[in-house]
């Protein structure tokens, strides 16, 4: 299925399209953090769900190769039968993710066209029009360059940056300890370096990849207000309750419940995708230079 949003609504960027998706044998939700990837893996044949945590520290020598090895160690069958739903953009705003080399976009939009299109889709939906969608802006490459050059940057994140964005003849882990580099807006979004590497790792193993947003999927699955994560225990209890409800609807067999907010975030991605597939509403919002974003409800046409 291929539907062009631009043909129906001129406010939606013309480069964005909606496509249908078929659920493969294995679906993994990946919550990306600075130091860990939390995975929730749903095996759709047996309808069982498992959780894994993969450490990112210690991958400095060969970031992509070592992350692939760690993925295989916990999930030996990871490969073409997998769909990875990753809680991160796949590439910096000013680079074209469809190109094998580093290619700059021209012109570079002020913000992602995917984000704008998603907001337009939700505003057009009677069920979701009132929902305010807040997403962290995806920075340009120079933001991540400044992150990598800060003395406080974690070694594995700096190594990920060097592997992905610096020429091959540069040293793999240069010494930036003497530099003082400012990073406007704080350092929170530097975790996207781990997300970029996760996309490359899954893709290199043959898996399909989609960007996905746990908070959006939780809000689409609950009628009451979603508690912020800073609420701690009550926020986790609410998210586990939402996931348990979706497990019952989908028919998940006995599997351990999430023990942390990160595990709950990873799990909601696979549960909402499985439910959407059952209802025939699983799809992607796509932009050639920005990647593919998970949709679990059908846009209004």
C-alpha positions in Angstrom: 0.0 0.0 0.0 1.3 3.5 -0.9 -0.7 6.7 -0.2 0.7 10.1 -0.8 -0.4 12.5 1.9 0.5 15.5 -0.2 -2.3 14.7 -2.7 -5.0 15.2 0.0 -3.7 18.0 2.2 -1.3 20.8 0.9 -0.3 21.5 4.5 1.5 18.1 4.7 5.0 18.1 3.2 4.8 16.6 -0.3 7.8 14.3 0.2 6.1 12.3 3.0 4.1 9.2 2.3 2.2 6.5 4.2 2.8 2.8 3.5 1.3 -0.3 5.0 3.5 -2.7 6.9 3.3 -6.5 7.5 4.4 -7.7 10.9 7.3 -10.2 10.6 8.1 -13.2 12.9 10.0 -11.1 15.4 9.3 -7.5 16.5 11.7 -5.7 18.8 11.0 -2.4 20.7 14.3 -0.6 21.5 14.4 2.1 24.2 17.7 4.0 23.6 19.6 5.4 26.5 23.1 6.8 26.9 24.5 3.6 28.4 22.1 0.9 27.5 19.7 -0.4 24.9 16.6 -2.0 26.5 14.9 -4.5 24.2 11.4 -6.0 24.3 11.2 -8.8 21.8 7.9 -10.2 20.7 7.9 -13.6 18.9 4.7 -13.4 16.9 4.4 -17.2 16.2 4.5 -18.2 19.9 3.2 -14.8 21.1 5.8 -14.7 23.8 7.7 -11.6 24.9 11.1 -11.3 26.4 13.3 -8.4 27.7 17.0 -7.8 27.3 19.4 -5.1 28.2 22.5 -4.4 26.1 25.3 -2.3 27.6 26.9 0.3 25.4 30.0 0.9 27.5 33.1 -0.9 26.3 32.3 -0.7 22.6 34.9 2.0 21.9 37.4 -0.1 19.9 34.8 -1.0 17.2 31.4 0.4 18.0 29.3 -1.0 15.2 30.9 -4.5 15.2 30.8 -4.8 19.0 27.2 -3.7 19.2 26.3 -6.3 16.5 28.1 -8.9 18.6 26.1 -8.0 21.7 22.8 -8.0 19.8 23.6 -11.5 18.5 24.7 -12.7 22.0 21.2 -12.0 23.5 19.2 -12.5 20.3 21.0 -15.1 18.1 18.4 -15.1 15.4 18.3 -11.3 14.8 18.2 -10.7 11.1 15.9 -10.4 8.1 12.8 -11.8 9.9 13.0 -8.9 12.4 11.4 -5.5 12.7 13.2 -3.2 15.0 11.2 -0.2 16.4 13.8 2.2 17.7 13.1 5.1 20.1 15.4 7.6 18.3 15.7 9.4 15.0 17.9 7.5 12.5 20.1 10.4 11.4 21.0 14.1 12.0 18.6 16.6 10.6 21.0 18.0 7.9 22.1 14.6 6.5 20.3 12.4 4.1 19.8 9.0 5.7 19.1 7.3 2.4 22.7 7.8 1.2 25.4 5.3 2.0 27.9 8.2 2.5 27.6 11.4 4.4 25.5 13.6 2.1 24.1 17.0 3.2 20.5 17.9 2.6 20.0 21.1 0.5 18.1 22.9 1.7 18.0 21.8 5.3 14.5 22.3 6.9 14.1 24.2 10.1 12.7 21.0 11.6 11.9 17.5 10.5 9.2 17.1 7.8 8.3 13.8 9.4 7.4 15.5 12.6 5.3 18.1 10.8 3.5 15.5 8.8 2.7 13.4 11.9 1.2 16.5 13.6 -0.9 17.1 10.6 -2.2 13.5 10.5 -3.1 13.7 14.2 -4.9 17.1 13.8 -6.9 15.6 11.0 -8.1 12.6 13.1 -11.2 13.2 15.2 -9.9 10.7 17.8 -6.5 12.4 18.2 -7.0 16.0 17.2 -6.8 17.2 20.8 -3.5 15.4 21.6 -0.5 17.6 21.7 2.5 15.9 20.3 5.8 17.0 21.9 8.9 15.5 20.3 12.6 16.4 20.9 13.9 18.3 17.9 16.5 16.4 15.9 19.7 18.4 15.9 22.1 18.9 13.0 25.4 17.1 12.8 27.4 20.0 14.3 25.4 19.6 17.5 26.8 16.0 17.8 30.2 17.2 16.8 30.2 19.5 19.8 28.9 16.8 22.1 31.7 14.5 21.0 34.3 17.2 21.6 33.2 17.9 25.2 35.5 16.5 27.9 32.5 15.1 29.6 31.2 13.1 26.6 31.1 9.4 27.4 33.7 7.4 25.6 31.3 5.0 23.9 29.2 7.9 22.6 32.3 9.7 21.3 33.4 6.4 19.6 29.9 6.1 18.0 30.3 9.6 16.7 33.7 9.0 15.3 32.7 5.8 13.6 29.6 7.2 12.0 30.6 10.8 11.1 34.4 11.2 10.9 36.6 10.2 8.0 38.3 6.8 8.2 41.7 8.3 8.4 41.0 10.0 11.7 42.0 8.4 15.0 39.2 6.1 16.3 39.1 7.8 19.8 40.9 11.2 19.8 41.8 13.0 23.0 39.4 15.9 23.5 40.2 16.3 27.2 41.8 19.7 26.7 38.9 21.2 24.8 36.0 23.3 26.2 33.1 23.2 23.8 29.7 24.7 24.5 26.6 22.7 23.6 23.5 24.8 23.5 20.3 23.4 24.9 22.0 20.9 27.2 23.3 17.4 26.5 20.1 15.3 26.7 19.7 14.6 23.0 23.3 13.3 22.7 21.7 9.9 23.5 20.7 10.0 19.8 24.3 9.0 19.0 23.4 5.6 20.5 20.2 5.6 18.5 22.1 6.3 15.2 24.4 3.4 16.0 21.5 1.1 16.9 19.8 1.8 13.5 23.1 0.9 11.7 23.6 -2.3 13.8 20.1 -3.7 13.1 20.2 -2.7 9.4 23.6 -4.3 9.0 22.1 -7.6 10.4 19.3 -7.4 7.8 16.5 -6.3 10.1 13.9 -3.8 9.0 14.0 -0.6 11.1 11.4 2.0 12.1 11.6 5.1 14.3 9.0 4.9 17.1 7.9 7.0 20.0 6.9 5.2 23.3 5.1 8.2 24.9 3.0 8.6 21.8 2.0 4.9 21.8 1.2 5.1 25.5 -1.0 8.2 25.0 -2.8 6.5 22.1 -3.5 3.5 24.4 -4.9 5.3 27.5 -7.9 7.6 28.1 -6.6 9.2 31.2 -3.6 11.6 31.6 -0.3 9.8 31.2 1.9 10.5 34.2 5.3 12.0 33.6 8.3 9.7 34.1 9.5 11.9 36.9 6.6 10.6 39.0 8.6 7.4 39.5 6.7 4.4 40.9 3.2 5.6 40.0 4.4 6.3 36.4 5.8 2.8 36.1 2.6 1.3 37.6 0.4 3.1 35.1 2.6 2.1 32.1 2.7 -1.6 33.3 -1.1 -1.5 33.6 -1.5 -0.2 30.0 0.9 -2.9 28.8 -0.9 -5.7 30.7 -4.2 -4.6 29.1 -2.7 -4.7 25.6 -1.1 -8.1 26.4 -4.5 -9.5 27.2 -6.1 -8.1 24.0 -3.3 -9.4 21.8 -3.0 -12.8 23.6 0.6 -12.6 24.9 1.4 -15.8 26.7 3.0 -15.7 30.2 6.0 -13.4 30.0 7.7 -11.3 32.7 6.3 -7.8 33.1 8.5 -4.7 32.7 10.5 -3.9 35.8 11.6 -0.4 34.8 10.3 2.6 32.8 12.8 1.8 30.1 11.5 -1.8 29.7 7.9 -0.5 29.7 8.8 2.0 26.9 10.4 -0.8 24.8 7.4 -3.1 25.4 4.7 -0.6 24.4 6.3 -0.3 21.0 5.9 -4.0 20.1 2.5 -4.3 21.8 1.0 -1.3 19.9 2.5 -2.5 16.6 1.0 -6.0 17.1 -2.4 -4.6 18.0 -2.3 -2.3 14.9 -1.3 -5.2 12.7 -4.3 -7.2 14.0 -6.6 -4.3 13.2 -5.1 -3.7 9.8 -3.8 -0.2 10.7 -0.1 -0.8 10.9 1.9 1.5 8.7 4.8 3.9 8.3 5.2 7.6 7.7 8.2 8.0 5.4 10.4 10.7 4.1 13.4 9.8 1.8 16.0 11.8 3.7 14.6 11.3 7.2 13.6 7.7 7.4 10.5 5.8 8.5 8.2 6.4 11.5 5.8 3.9 13.0 2.1 4.6 12.5 -0.4 2.5 14.5 -3.6 4.2 13.3 -4.9 5.0 9.8 -4.7 8.6 8.7 -8.0 10.3 7.8 -8.3 10.8 4.0 
